[in-house]
Amino acid sequence: MQPAVMCHGPFDYRWEDVPVPTAGPGEVVIDVGACGVCASDVKCYSGAPLFWGDDDREGYVQGPVIPGHEFVGTVAELGEGAAERFGLAIGDTAISEQIVPCGACRYCDRGQYWMCQVHDIYGFRRSVHGGWAPRMKFPSNARVYKVPADVPMWQAALIEPLACSIHAVERGEIELGDVVVIAGAGTLGLGMVAAARLKSPASLVVLDMNDDRLDVARALGADVTLNPGREDALQAVLDMTEGYGCDVYIEATGHPDAVKQGLFMIRKLGTFVEFSVMREPVTVDWTIIGDTKELNIHGSHLGPYCYPIAIDMIAKGRIDVAQVVTHRLPLEDYAEAIELVRAGSESIKVLLEPSR
């Protein structure tokens, strides 16, 4: 048995003993080195309808389940065929994508595995426990990658959120000369800053209500930072674009006001990327999207085909993850970690480290 965090329901997370996983055919078992606490984890903890359901829809959490999807660890056990399939050996550092696709549905057949119709998700479905435990297992149909040995675990734990950030930036279809606005300077938004910087936009603008996070955004490559709580961000962007508005707007705050703000801030025929997992449904004026501006509205989900890019960016220092990771706590301090992320005022990325 091993101690782990177990999610039984909203506000019902328990420190309890669970069986130690073992590797079956094609499976990988890792000793977790670090696992992040995501805003989605906090929404799940606090009972958001998207996760637990309400009168209008069914939630996708299936408890009891060990949370945690931003994990990385050391290979401890390899099932038959796993070493050859994933190119791994005992002692390697390994990571798995958050989604575990079925491999047989229409989307998987088309290579669109991140939209798998019947997928599992680490940390939210009891069939694939997450990384808030000393040891966890990757199923045989997981998408697994080897991480360079010289990348510290606490840095490698940023691979999953950075992959999501890269995908959102790719969905923005940024071109040379574009004015790009990223709303939100949390872990995901900051990853978007680093990725968007590589696209060489004419101006990269970051919005956030926290000045400390805006300082980090500038360090990672933002040209302009604005605090909407203290200044008229909409007017500032209009002023810098001769009244037209930004070319690309990426929403990464998780707040409904940022969606509405973006619709006014973006130019006609611009591209709006919606990344955030909202706590509740958001209502907007769809006339702006269609008749008024004819916008390109792109969703962004997970980090498909982006893990190798994220691994390379971190390994080569193209994003200074030390600017993003603010707290590293032992696993048993999970309640403190959740509260740090819920508050958001003193943290960016909070990590749980089972061996700490």
ZIRAHU-V400308 format. One line per field, one symbol per residue. phi: phi as a letter, one per 40 degrees, with the letter a starting at -180 (. if undefined). burial: 1 if it has 9 or more other C-alpha atoms within 8 Angstrom, else 0. Layout:
phi = ???
burial = ???
//
This chain:
phi = .bcacbcbidgbbbcacbcccbccdgcbbbcccaacbcdcccccdcgdddcbgaccaccbcbccacchbbbaaccbabcdgcdccbgbbdgccbabcccbccgbcdccccgcdcbdcbcbbdgbbccbccccacbabcccccbbbcbdcccddcccccccccccccccccccfcbdgccbbbchbcdcccccdcccdccfccabbbbacbccccccdccchccbbbbccbaccdccccccbfgchccbbbcbcgbdccccdcccccccgcbbbbbccccadbbbccccccccbfccbbcabfbcgbcdccdcccccgcbccccccbabbcdccdcccccccccgcbbbbbbbbdcc
burial = 01111111110010100000001111111111111111001111101111111100011100111111111111111111111001010101111111111110101110011101001111111101111111111111110111100010111111111111111110110100011111111111111111111011101111110000110111011101111100001100110010011111111111010111111011110111111001100000000111001111110111110110011011100011100111011110110011011000001111111100
//
